[in-house]
Amino acid sequence: MREARIWRQVLGVEKTVIEGVDFDATAVAVIVAVRPQARARSRSRCGVCGRRSPGYDGGTGRRRWRGPDCGLVRTFIEADAPRVSCREHGVTVAAVPWARHRAGHTYSFDQTVAWLATHTSKAATCEVMRTAWRTVGAIVDRVWADTAPARDPLAGLRRIGIDEISYKKGHKYLTVVVDHDSGRLVWAAPGRDAATLSGFFDRLGPERCAKITHVTSDAAGWIGSVVARYCPDAIRCADPFHVVAWATEALDAVRRAAWNRARATETAARGGGWKPRRRPKAGPAQTVKRSRWALLKNPDTLNAQQRATLRWIELHDPVLHRAYLLKETLRLIFQLPAEQAATELDRWIGWARRSRIPAFVALQKSIRAHKPAILAAIEHGLSNGRIESVNTKIRLITRRGFGFHTPEAVIALAMLSLGGARPQLPGRTHPRMSQ
């Protein structure tokens, strides 16, 4: 009896009778013969739905399930696999208390593989657990399929962020939704269009859509149209990072134009189309060309050489310097209180409109169109920072897995890792022991 109790603990099985233990020299594995306990009544339940069903036949013989390794050798659970006749699913294999239906591994084995998959690469998981690459993906799908119905990731949503992320070459994207309050990934689906995002709000339902108070995103039109249709009362917040990125792109366009002007001036000074065999190491064109990071970085992170470059631009290229001041002023507006930010944003729009710099004249039109969302982001202190953090972790998941063949595989592992219900290692009772 003591040995049977030990083997139940080693294998992590419950409601199971240990009939015997043997060593298979051919398979180099420990074979533990078991049967379900009589009071579990597993033999009379459908393996798909768990409903009590009459027996059909004894099945095709004894079957093996992979369990946790014992030291250096693999371990298999061996038992009969009778079939039952379910009213809904027809003739199917009866449920067993140690494994999922149609799975070749025990619950504890699946849980260990799922924990490893969320903490390390698939290659390392395959090496440690001695499984195939596709087996790890199938186990992750099974564990997530069991985890998802047990909890509602869309419950209690108030402030959400929406973004898209590329998971594969060839313009393959996922649309992701993150809860600002908990930082959880609550929903993801392949695609990045209005129809894809509408699927999220359809699943959320009208009652819970009405409880959404804030939505952050970039300025994608398909996001704004869907949010306006499903959550008309929600406050739209523009991501400050994306707004400042518009200004840095406009500034870089002005820098490239200044570089081209400086090159044209140097070519004219040389007397036409003659070009030297070696590019000059100094000169206005080279200074402007190498000024990119001095213009894009924040002033408090500049080194001495970059400060000198900015001083040279101030003295020799007033158009480029004015574009730099426009970019920096827009960045600083996001650090002001809401009331002061509204006034300064109006001044910035007027300044950019009168700047006679085409890139910033076009930018101020976009800023003016998204002004309510920009001011809402400043007032409520919201950005897409949490969403970008989740996106970075999804990229890490795809990089660790060396890519995935299907978006469903990425979504299953991402939801298991970032959805707030990470799998625990079997046998660990303290949370920190499995994290």
Secondary structure, DSSP 8 states (H G I E B T S, - for coil): -HHHHHHHHHHT--SEEEEEEEEETTTTEEEEEEEE-GGG-GGGBBTTT--B--EEE-TTSEEEEEEEEETTEEEEEEEE--EEEETTTEEEEB-BTTB-TT-SBBHHHHHHHHHHHHHS-HHHHHHHHT--HHHHHHHHHHHHHHHGGGS-TTTT--EEEEEEEEEETTTEEEEEEEETTT--EEEEEE--SHHHHHHHHHHH-HHHHTT--EEEE-S-HHHHHHHHHH-TTSEEEE-HHHHHHHHHHHHHHHHHHHHHHHHHHHHHHHTSS---SS--SSSHHHHHHTTHHHHHS-GGG--HHHHHHHHHHHHH-HHHHHHHHHHHHHHHHTTS-HHHHHHHHHHHHHHHHTS--HHHHHHHHHHHHTHHHHHHHHHHT--SHHHHHHHHHHHHHHHHTT--SSHHHHHHHHHHHHSS-----TT--SHHHH-
